Amino acid sequence: MAEAAGLPAGRAVRLRIDSDGWIKRAFMAVIALYLIAALALPLYAMLSKSFVTYGFDLSRYEFQVSDDSGTVWGDPVSAATLNEQLGRFGPDDLRSSSDGRLAVTELFPDFSFRSPVKYRIRGTTDNAPYLVGLDLQNSTEWRELDSNTFRRVNLRPVTTTGLQNYVEYFSNPALFSSIENSLFIATISTVLTVLFAFGFAYALNRSCMPYKGTFRLIAMMPILVPSLLPGIALIYMFGNQGFLKGLLFGQTIYGPLGIVIGSVFFTFPHALIIISTALSISDQRQYEAAESLRASKWRTFWTVTIPGARYGLISAAFVTFTLVITDFGLPKVIGGQYNVLAIDIYKQVIGQQNFEMGAVVSVVLLIPAVIAFIVDRQVQKKQVSLLSARSVPYQPRPDRRFDLAMLAWCAVMGVFIAGIIGVCQFAALINYWPYDLTFSLRNYEFNRMDGGGWGAYWNSLELAALTAVIGTAIIFTGAYMVEKIDGFRTGRAAFQFLAMLPMAIPGMVLGLAYIFFFNDPANPLNPIYGTMTILVVSTVTHFYTVGHLTALTALKQIDAEFEPVASSLRQPFWRLFARVTVPVCLPAILDISIYMFVNAMTTVSAVVFLYSTHTALASVAVLNMDDAGDIAPAAAMGMMIFYTNATARVLHALASRRILSRTQAWRVR
Amino acid sequence: MTELTAEGPAPAAADPSYLKIEGLWKAFGDFVALRDVSLDIARGEFICFLGPSGCGKTTLLRAIAGLDPQSRGTIRQGGRDVSGLPASQRDYGIVFQSYALFPNLTVERNIAFGLENTRRPKAEIAARVAELLALVGLPDQAKKYPAQLSGGQQQRIALARAIAINPGLLLLDEPLSALDAKVRVHLRHEIKELQRKLGVTTIMVTHDQEEALSMADRIVVMNHGVIEQIGTPTEIYRHPATLFVADFIGETNRVATTYSAGAVTLGEAVLQTRAAGFADGAPVTLAVRPEDVLPHAVGHEAEPRPNHLNVRIGAMEFLGSYWRTHLTSPALGGTPLVANFSMNAVRRLGLGTGAEMTVELPAERVLVFPRGDEHG
């Protein structure tokens, strides 16, 4: 630390670190290591991968060919020279992936594997790999081969580092158009969602309409299902055999239209929570002032309501935008031929096995997500300062016409949301749409379909439970270390940065980064690849930030003087942590765990790259069954996720109430 | 917790420097919060750190507590060098302005927090808790939660919790500031009584001079990171070492003048002082407390005696037991002299606005400070 100029010479006094201090540091180191291994290093691996290209470098190899006797040798000739003479391989042929092979016999038009002619091959540089059969050679020594063996010689690609992948990406119009598509979809969906959610939030906070509780419940339902579920419902309604197809007047649901409608559905509750919070903190006195100045309602709305909620609106817009642009499930199900960035990553990785290009698209997808993240953080800070103002909460007054209009609007949104879920439920229970409309539970017999069967469901449940328990423990302890440890400032700031980072990382990007990092045989953590562990790690990391912020908010409300008091009483910090901190923060801890559980059940994007045959997941099964044309079972599996999350929510609410009444008696005066 | 013994044996119990602070500096970045602070505190003393906000008093307390270590200097407690020890290895109890009671634990669990985990039998802990509750006058509140108590009650519980482990040193960080005036005065007295009963060495940080004057055995007046004066309340009040102390504690009239052979001149008036050590003609500031301006007689003296001043009475404010009176005189220039005249004096002399009178500024009550010492 820099010393002030005024101090006398001498060494700065440093407190001896007691056992408590060491335990705290050890805890923090463990969690920091977790974040480094589960976040920083994979992202770094992915970023560096995006700059790597594979290609065959012919100038690195030389050949010699003998005459028919196999004893008299011609002059050494470079493979590049041979190729120039023959014009055999163009630049496109020489591009490759990490496991490309180039048969050398192509450079010898006279080659016959029966001829007595012998061949020699050598590298001209240190790194000139080639295969003889399955043996990898990398040597500048001549190696002599008979023609039958020479037939089995293949060149291997070498890596170069540079911007070549990016150049290729941006010069490919098909890939480049995905950027436009993604931005288009995300913008339209954001505008619609924010508008709709604002109306809904306005009704909940500013009107006296009935059934507010019911509407609030319905509006939260989309959180409980995977983002691709509305896609399935839309196919049933407006797809090729949809019962409402006529309403589209010839438009197709497969494409931007479907993606936008589905996006509005699954982002609606996220936007609603933020806007509703912003509207609920408004100050009654401002409205009274406006009224006393005889401002019209319209004018009051634009000069008081909107400015008061502006941070909420901006924040909601960026959150929605990020959710849509990084979402993968919905465009996969209902996007048709309409490509977006997230789909491109999936196609490059799963379809073409072109991991490097997948990494490039990931980096491109990171840009809007990171920008949105930064703007959102700035706005959130301002929102907090608004909150701290002392204000009188707004009390809406009954107004029959206004309340009815608000009720109508909420009813429309409610029918839309409940309708989507209802259609899925209906589809899941119908025997064979649209030919056999009798009810059956056939679609729930997942073991008869591909996609993982009931095993996938149980895996998901296991993942969700593990994520909830382990994730909450890691996140809360980490937040405690950031907030309550004394000293060690640089380390805490770095930790805080790492904890905020996951929010800016789209799930697809995280998943791909995990492939690069954990699938590397040289990585000592490689054994967790393909296990439940990596799924838990990726899910905890993916949803780390929201939990971290929740924990921080709760911890900040605790008196900062508890730690000094405990240490003056010579009590170890963990005793204070267990006896006071955790019990006081229990409501927040429960909130974090249900958040982790629900998201682990519904997430697709990160895990779609990481599951293996014995760790298939319910949400991925929905995707795969839909892909295979088993749409009804996909809907049924989606509904299984819905039931599970709804049950978890109810249990959480009951448990919260019980625990609160038992352990939080001190809250009531 | 194991006690780490520092080098050197502990001296005898009744030492005058139970807590010995030497050459303490503290810097936050470029800001120096404590500047070469040295201080000896005897066992059983009640010390107040008094000063305006930002003077370094809380910083000094936190350094003693091991919460924010000093940048330079040593702290020895009971002969043990604690300068580099973490809070948990020092020997003190602490009470904060916010009480810092654990909200989810009952009053008795709060008090027992430092007693549990020490292999003490349960019955012994319960007995000690009951004893402490009785000591702070809340014997029947054991089962309540902190939120169910008033602010004053909470602060007493915090006090009981701090002394439960029999600390060698009790640190009070503005313990009364969050309470309303009546409770504060009451609790002031109680804390002082408790401290006397227990004989525990106590340091209290406060910005309230009344609190410091009424509770402390000795007051440490601080300003801008340095100690201005250490002394008993009467010493501090009667013989402030600096103009800052004179100004911060109680009220003073200040007049700029020059020193000459044991006296200062005020216009044509000459005021004898007890001050010494100034060169003739040195610029000085004269300070007189309002209650040290003695009303002498109505009417002007033709030839004022030494230390007497002819004044005219300006505005008078009735403040209950006395009249706060503004006196003007050509000798004083534009600034009026403020005097506190008792009700009786005003009645006896028949003082009223506009009247002329003579006041006396007794030589032993006229304080003289070098000019240029007006900071703070």
Chai-1 contact restraints between the chains, C-beta under 6 A:
chainA,res_idxA,chainB,res_idxB,connection_type,confidence,min_distance_angstrom,max_distance_angstrom,comment,restraint_id
A,A4,B,A27,contact,1.0,0.0,6.0,A-B,restraint_1
A,A4,B,D30,contact,1.0,0.0,6.0,A-B,restraint_2
A,A4,B,V32,contact,1.0,0.0,6.0,A-B,restraint_3
A,G6,B,V32,contact,1.0,0.0,6.0,A-B,restraint_4
A,L7,B,W25,contact,1.0,0.0,6.0,A-B,restraint_5
A,L7,B,A27,contact,1.0,0.0,6.0,A-B,restraint_6
A,L7,B,S71,contact,1.0,0.0,6.0,A-B,restraint_7
A,P8,B,R72,contact,1.0,0.0,6.0,A-B,restraint_8
A,G10,B,R72,contact,1.0,0.0,6.0,A-B,restraint_9
A,A12,B,S71,contact,1.0,0.0,6.0,A-B,restraint_10
A,V13,B,P69,contact,1.0,0.0,6.0,A-B,restraint_11
A,V13,B,Q70,contact,1.0,0.0,6.0,A-B,restraint_12
A,V13,B,S83,contact,1.0,0.0,6.0,A-B,restraint_13
A,L15,B,P69,contact,1.0,0.0,6.0,A-B,restraint_14
A,L15,B,G84,contact,1.0,0.0,6.0,A-B,restraint_15
A,L15,B,P86,contact,1.0,0.0,6.0,A-B,restraint_16
A,R16,B,G84,contact,1.0,0.0,6.0,A-B,restraint_17
A,D18,B,P86,contact,1.0,0.0,6.0,A-B,restraint_18
A,D18,B,S88,contact,1.0,0.0,6.0,A-B,restraint_19
A,D559,B,S98,contact,1.0,0.0,6.0,A-B,restraint_20
A,D559,B,A100,contact,1.0,0.0,6.0,A-B,restraint_21
A,E561,B,F96,contact,1.0,0.0,6.0,A-B,restraint_22
A,E561,B,S98,contact,1.0,0.0,6.0,A-B,restraint_23
A,E561,B,A100,contact,1.0,0.0,6.0,A-B,restraint_24
A,F562,B,A100,contact,1.0,0.0,6.0,A-B,restraint_25
A,P564,B,L67,contact,1.0,0.0,6.0,A-B,restraint_26
A,V565,B,A100,contact,1.0,0.0,6.0,A-B,restraint_27
A,S567,B,A87,contact,1.0,0.0,6.0,A-B,restraint_28
A,S567,B,S88,contact,1.0,0.0,6.0,A-B,restraint_29
A,S568,B,A87,contact,1.0,0.0,6.0,A-B,restraint_30
A,S568,B,Y92,contact,1.0,0.0,6.0,A-B,restraint_31
A,S568,B,G93,contact,1.0,0.0,6.0,A-B,restraint_32
A,S568,B,I94,contact,1.0,0.0,6.0,A-B,restraint_33
A,L569,B,F113,contact,1.0,0.0,6.0,A-B,restraint_34
A,L569,B,G114,contact,1.0,0.0,6.0,A-B,restraint_35
A,L569,B,I165,contact,1.0,0.0,6.0,A-B,restraint_36
A,R570,B,M1,contact,1.0,0.0,6.0,A-B,restraint_37
A,R570,B,S88,contact,1.0,0.0,6.0,A-B,restraint_38
A,V580,B,F102,contact,1.0,0.0,6.0,A-B,restraint_39
A,P583,B,N104,contact,1.0,0.0,6.0,A-B,restraint_40
A,V584,B,N104,contact,1.0,0.0,6.0,A-B,restraint_41
A,W666,B,P103,contact,1.0,0.0,6.0,A-B,restraint_42
A,W666,B,N104,contact,1.0,0.0,6.0,A-B,restraint_43
A,W666,B,Y145,contact,1.0,0.0,6.0,A-B,restraint_44
A,W666,B,A147,contact,1.0,0.0,6.0,A-B,restraint_45
A,R669,B,A147,contact,1.0,0.0,6.0,A-B,restraint_46
A,R669,B,Q148,contact,1.0,0.0,6.0,A-B,restraint_47
